[in-house]
Amino acid sequence: MLTAYGMQVRTRLMQLGKTQHWLIQQARRHTDRYLDSSNLYKLLHGKLHSDALCDAVNRVLELPPQAGKAQGRRRGEQAPAGACSRQRIGGDV
């Protein structure tokens, strides 16, 4: 299931009339990290957490810089509702 961050990303893509493929191409320009459809899927579904990838996606989609980040958390603390890490919508963690 999508995380809250995944919903933000998908919603913004629809608003812009763009595809995930477009997002991947644009995000590659903003980071030296590898990004493909598999990594994007994992990022949006909480199976991968990367602040660098979240930053790149946020810049491309003009989302708030903190969207998808889990900054300030201590080990074992719950991620904020918008984090791209482990919070899922309508399902177990």
KEBARO-399441 format. One line per field, with one value per atom (N, C-alpha, C): residue number from 1; residue in three letters; atom name; x, y, z. Coordinates in Angstrom, 3 decimals. Atoms other than C-alpha are relative to their C-alpha. Example, Ala and Ser with C-alpha at 12.3 -4.5 7.8 and 13.67 -1.06 7.14 Angstrom:
# KEBARO-399441
num	1,1,1,2,2,2 $
residuo	Ala,Ala,Ala,Ser,Ser,Ser $
atomo	N,CA,C,N,CA,C $
xx	0.890,12.300,0.900,-0.820,13.670,-0.770 $
yy	-1.190,-4.500,1.200,-1.190,-1.060,1.090 $
zz	0.000,7.800,0.000,-0.060,7.140,0.730 $
***
This chain:
# KEBARO-399441
num	1,1,1,2,2,2,3,3,3,4,4,4,5,5,5,6,6,6,7,7,7,8,8,8,9,9,9,10,10,10,11,11,11,12,12,12,13,13,13,14,14,14,15,15,15,16,16,16,17,17,17,18,18,18,19,19,19,20,20,20,21,21,21,22,22,22,23,23,23,24,24,24,25,25,25,26,26,26,27,27,27,28,28,28,29,29,29,30,30,30,31,31,31,32,32,32,33,33,33,34,34,34,35,35,35,36,36,36,37,37,37,38,38,38,39,39,39,40,40,40,41,41,41,42,42,42,43,43,43,44,44,44,45,45,45,46,46,46,47,47,47,48,48,48,49,49,49,50,50,50,51,51,51,52,52,52,53,53,53,54,54,54,55,55,55,56,56,56,57,57,57,58,58,58,59,59,59,60,60,60,61,61,61,62,62,62,63,63,63,64,64,64,65,65,65,66,66,66,67,67,67,68,68,68,69,69,69,70,70,70,71,71,71,72,72,72,73,73,73,74,74,74,75,75,75,76,76,76,77,77,77,78,78,78,79,79,79,80,80,80,81,81,81,82,82,82,83,83,83,84,84,84,85,85,85,86,86,86,87,87,87,88,88,88,89,89,89,90,90,90,91,91,91,92,92,92,93,93,93 $
residuo	Met,Met,Met,Leu,Leu,Leu,Thr,Thr,Thr,Ala,Ala,Ala,Tyr,Tyr,Tyr,Gly,Gly,Gly,Met,Met,Met,Gln,Gln,Gln,Val,Val,Val,Arg,Arg,Arg,Thr,Thr,Thr,Arg,Arg,Arg,Leu,Leu,Leu,Met,Met,Met,Gln,Gln,Gln,Leu,Leu,Leu,Gly,Gly,Gly,Lys,Lys,Lys,Thr,Thr,Thr,Gln,Gln,Gln,His,His,His,Trp,Trp,Trp,Leu,Leu,Leu,Ile,Ile,Ile,Gln,Gln,Gln,Gln,Gln,Gln,Ala,Ala,Ala,Arg,Arg,Arg,Arg,Arg,Arg,His,His,His,Thr,Thr,Thr,Asp,Asp,Asp,Arg,Arg,Arg,Tyr,Tyr,Tyr,Leu,Leu,Leu,Asp,Asp,Asp,Ser,Ser,Ser,Ser,Ser,Ser,Asn,Asn,Asn,Leu,Leu,Leu,Tyr,Tyr,Tyr,Lys,Lys,Lys,Leu,Leu,Leu,Leu,Leu,Leu,His,His,His,Gly,Gly,Gly,Lys,Lys,Lys,Leu,Leu,Leu,His,His,His,Ser,Ser,Ser,Asp,Asp,Asp,Ala,Ala,Ala,Leu,Leu,Leu,Cys,Cys,Cys,Asp,Asp,Asp,Ala,Ala,Ala,Val,Val,Val,Asn,Asn,Asn,Arg,Arg,Arg,Val,Val,Val,Leu,Leu,Leu,Glu,Glu,Glu,Leu,Leu,Leu,Pro,Pro,Pro,Pro,Pro,Pro,Gln,Gln,Gln,Ala,Ala,Ala,Gly,Gly,Gly,Lys,Lys,Lys,Ala,Ala,Ala,Gln,Gln,Gln,Gly,Gly,Gly,Arg,Arg,Arg,Arg,Arg,Arg,Arg,Arg,Arg,Gly,Gly,Gly,Glu,Glu,Glu,Gln,Gln,Gln,Ala,Ala,Ala,Pro,Pro,Pro,Ala,Ala,Ala,Gly,Gly,Gly,Ala,Ala,Ala,Cys,Cys,Cys,Ser,Ser,Ser,Arg,Arg,Arg,Gln,Gln,Gln,Arg,Arg,Arg,Ile,Ile,Ile,Gly,Gly,Gly,Gly,Gly,Gly,Asp,Asp,Asp,Val,Val,Val $
atomo	N,CA,C,N,CA,C,N,CA,C,N,CA,C,N,CA,C,N,CA,C,N,CA,C,N,CA,C,N,CA,C,N,CA,C,N,CA,C,N,CA,C,N,CA,C,N,CA,C,N,CA,C,N,CA,C,N,CA,C,N,CA,C,N,CA,C,N,CA,C,N,CA,C,N,CA,C,N,CA,C,N,CA,C,N,CA,C,N,CA,C,N,CA,C,N,CA,C,N,CA,C,N,CA,C,N,CA,C,N,CA,C,N,CA,C,N,CA,C,N,CA,C,N,CA,C,N,CA,C,N,CA,C,N,CA,C,N,CA,C,N,CA,C,N,CA,C,N,CA,C,N,CA,C,N,CA,C,N,CA,C,N,CA,C,N,CA,C,N,CA,C,N,CA,C,N,CA,C,N,CA,C,N,CA,C,N,CA,C,N,CA,C,N,CA,C,N,CA,C,N,CA,C,N,CA,C,N,CA,C,N,CA,C,N,CA,C,N,CA,C,N,CA,C,N,CA,C,N,CA,C,N,CA,C,N,CA,C,N,CA,C,N,CA,C,N,CA,C,N,CA,C,N,CA,C,N,CA,C,N,CA,C,N,CA,C,N,CA,C,N,CA,C,N,CA,C,N,CA,C,N,CA,C,N,CA,C,N,CA,C,N,CA,C,N,CA,C,N,CA,C,N,CA,C,N,CA,C,N,CA,C,N,CA,C,N,CA,C,N,CA,C,N,CA,C $
xx	0.838,0.000,0.880,-0.714,1.070,0.107,-0.132,2.423,-0.703,0.570,1.014,0.856,-0.898,4.074,-0.236,0.292,3.353,-1.262,1.237,-0.165,0.259,-0.346,1.283,0.653,-0.740,3.619,-0.945,0.920,0.947,-1.013,0.960,-1.534,0.638,-0.692,1.020,0.295,-0.232,1.929,-1.275,1.269,-1.749,-0.335,0.263,-2.088,0.829,-0.901,0.872,-0.216,0.208,-0.304,1.267,-1.279,3.064,-0.028,-0.090,4.080,1.135,-1.096,6.303,1.308,-1.203,8.746,0.612,-0.463,8.990,0.653,-0.537,9.540,1.374,-1.289,12.367,1.075,-0.969,14.096,0.401,-0.284,13.810,0.769,-0.653,14.851,1.458,-1.393,18.009,0.885,-0.763,19.085,0.319,-0.160,18.786,0.798,-0.741,20.745,0.993,-0.962,23.748,-0.377,0.481,21.734,-0.739,0.709,20.350,-1.486,1.442,16.601,-0.611,0.743,14.461,-1.414,1.393,10.842,-0.127,0.023,11.599,0.298,-0.340,13.253,-1.103,1.092,10.462,-1.173,1.073,7.889,0.283,-0.373,9.762,-0.062,0.046,10.069,-1.438,1.401,6.334,-0.797,0.696,5.350,0.680,-0.615,7.636,0.993,-0.962,10.055,1.438,-1.302,12.950,-0.097,-0.023,13.858,1.326,-1.180,16.293,-0.344,0.246,16.292,0.473,-0.509,18.363,-1.021,1.008,15.734,-1.274,1.166,12.905,0.251,-0.347,14.706,-0.141,0.059,15.026,-1.450,1.413,11.363,-0.729,0.657,10.256,0.340,-0.402,12.263,-0.704,0.625,10.906,-1.488,1.451,7.293,-0.387,0.224,7.682,-0.839,0.597,6.592,0.834,-0.797,7.677,1.264,-1.269,11.327,-0.051,0.044,10.413,-0.914,0.918,7.834,0.783,-0.617,8.779,1.187,-1.181,11.595,-0.393,0.218,11.878,1.053,-1.026,14.267,-0.428,0.247,14.565,-0.551,0.505,13.340,1.135,-0.938,15.086,-0.299,0.186,15.559,-1.242,1.205,12.257,-1.209,1.136,10.090,-0.778,0.872,7.157,0.333,-0.218,7.676,-1.204,1.139,5.528,-0.932,1.010,2.344,0.383,-0.361,3.864,1.292,-1.321,7.103,-0.071,-0.033,8.129,0.610,-0.632,9.532,-1.014,0.782,7.055,-1.503,1.433,3.660,-0.760,0.791,1.151,-1.435,1.400,-2.362,-0.870,0.978,-5.021,0.545,-0.531,-2.774,0.968,-0.968,-0.423,1.379,-1.390,3.187,0.836 $
yy	-1.188,0.000,1.248,-1.267,3.539,0.635,-0.811,5.660,1.333,-1.343,9.140,0.803,-0.681,10.452,-0.496,0.556,8.117,0.601,-0.641,9.554,1.437,-1.379,13.091,0.037,0.038,12.191,-0.336,0.406,10.412,1.105,-1.088,13.249,1.150,-1.113,15.862,-0.338,0.411,13.875,0.152,-0.143,13.784,1.467,-1.434,17.521,0.592,-0.510,18.156,-0.681,0.751,15.627,-0.706,0.650,13.842,-1.455,1.423,10.195,-0.255,0.391,8.335,-0.081,0.040,7.812,1.402,-1.388,11.597,0.387,-0.322,11.949,-0.625,0.685,9.392,0.733,-0.713,11.208,1.329,-1.300,14.574,-0.154,0.195,13.239,-0.412,0.387,11.688,1.219,-1.240,15.203,0.717,-0.704,16.354,-0.781,0.802,13.577,-0.888,0.933,11.369,-1.445,1.324,8.416,-0.641,0.747,5.714,-0.029,0.069,5.883,-0.647,0.643,3.568,-0.274,0.216,2.437,-0.875,0.867,-0.252,0.787,-0.815,2.199,0.995,-0.945,4.731,-0.721,0.793,2.027,-0.238,0.273,1.090,1.256,-1.271,4.756,0.380,-0.389,5.372,-0.984,1.021,2.146,-0.286,0.118,2.566,-1.132,1.095,-0.219,0.496,-0.636,2.188,1.393,-1.374,5.348,0.625,-0.742,7.810,1.471,-1.437,11.484,0.650,-0.562,12.180,-0.190,0.230,10.587,0.802,-0.819,12.283,1.458,-1.381,15.620,0.221,-0.133,15.047,-0.003,0.080,14.037,1.271,-1.211,16.984,1.218,-1.131,19.455,-0.054,0.146,18.091,0.330,-0.177,18.099,1.263,-1.223,21.347,-0.267,0.323,19.660,0.650,-0.581,21.082,-0.827,0.717,20.203,-1.115,1.015,18.201,-1.160,1.092,16.034,-1.284,1.301,12.411,-0.262,0.178,12.973,-0.405,0.452,11.432,0.618,-0.661,13.983,0.133,-0.233,14.321,-1.195,1.183,10.822,-0.700,0.859,8.715,-1.429,1.409,5.044,-0.552,0.602,3.229,0.914,-0.906,6.350,-0.156,0.076,6.400,1.130,-1.018,8.256,0.920,-0.894,11.343,-0.493,0.506,10.800,0.176,-0.237,12.222,-0.653,0.564,10.265,-1.091,1.034,8.055,-1.280,1.195,5.475,-1.105,1.175,3.166,0.225,-0.224,4.843,-0.354,0.405,3.178,0.437,-0.405,4.191,-1.254,1.072,1.744,-1.394,1.344,-1.161,-0.113,0.239,-2.726,0.423,-0.383,-1.667,-1.218 $
zz	0.000,0.000,0.000,0.049,-0.640,1.381,-1.208,2.176,-0.263,0.170,2.774,-0.979,0.931,0.962,-1.431,1.323,-1.951,-0.589,0.458,-2.175,-0.423,0.370,-2.192,-1.374,1.264,-5.044,-1.152,1.075,-7.120,-0.305,0.190,-6.573,-0.770,0.661,-7.608,-1.469,1.389,-10.743,-0.830,0.718,-11.722,-0.233,0.151,-11.093,-1.138,1.040,-13.401,-1.344,1.225,-15.983,-0.465,0.311,-15.797,0.450,-0.328,-15.531,0.986,-0.880,-13.097,-0.779,0.835,-15.966,-0.118,0.056,-16.352,1.325,-1.324,-12.599,0.195,-0.136,-12.667,-0.783,0.837,-15.534,0.634,-0.610,-13.784,1.306,-1.301,-10.361,-0.170,0.263,-11.851,-0.193,0.215,-12.775,1.305,-1.275,-9.150,1.040,-0.968,-7.470,-0.730,0.589,-8.078,0.337,-0.362,-6.757,-1.167,1.027,-8.985,0.326,-0.184,-9.449,-1.236,1.075,-11.528,0.500,-0.379,-11.466,1.242,-1.174,-8.884,1.272,-1.173,-6.487,0.324,-0.240,-6.948,0.649,-0.606,-6.182,1.480,-1.394,-3.005,0.842,-0.716,-1.994,0.338,-0.187,-2.433,0.850,-0.789,-0.656,1.346,-1.317,2.361,0.144,-0.061,1.470,-0.157,0.164,0.821,0.565,-0.498,2.674,-0.379,0.402,1.173,-0.030,-0.011,2.080,-1.298,1.258,-1.059,-1.129,1.035,-3.299,0.280,-0.357,-1.401,-0.371,0.364,-1.854,-1.496,1.455,-5.592,-0.484,0.386,-5.960,0.418,-0.500,-3.821,-0.854,0.847,-5.930,-1.347,1.312,-9.189,0.075,-0.131,-7.962,0.756,-0.772,-5.993,1.244,-1.291,-2.766,1.086,-1.091,0.606,0.240,-0.177,1.324,1.034,-1.049,4.433,-0.354,0.371,2.597,-0.207,0.162,2.894,0.892,-0.839,5.348,1.404,-1.376,8.757,0.902,-0.793,10.240,1.452,-1.406,13.951,0.755,-0.681,14.718,0.718,-0.709,17.283,-0.381,0.328,16.764,0.701,-0.555,17.268,0.008,0.016,16.968,-1.299,1.165,14.572,-0.968,1.028,11.299,-0.051,0.153,10.727,-1.107,0.932,8.722,-1.462,1.387,5.533,-0.412,0.283,5.726,-1.047,1.041,2.856,0.534,-0.541,5.229,0.264,-0.346,6.990,0.194,-0.209,7.397,-1.266,1.156,5.082,0.205,-0.059,4.274,-0.003,-0.051,5.337,0.136,-0.151,6.216,1.143,-1.052,8.680,-0.438,0.299,8.923,-0.193 $
***
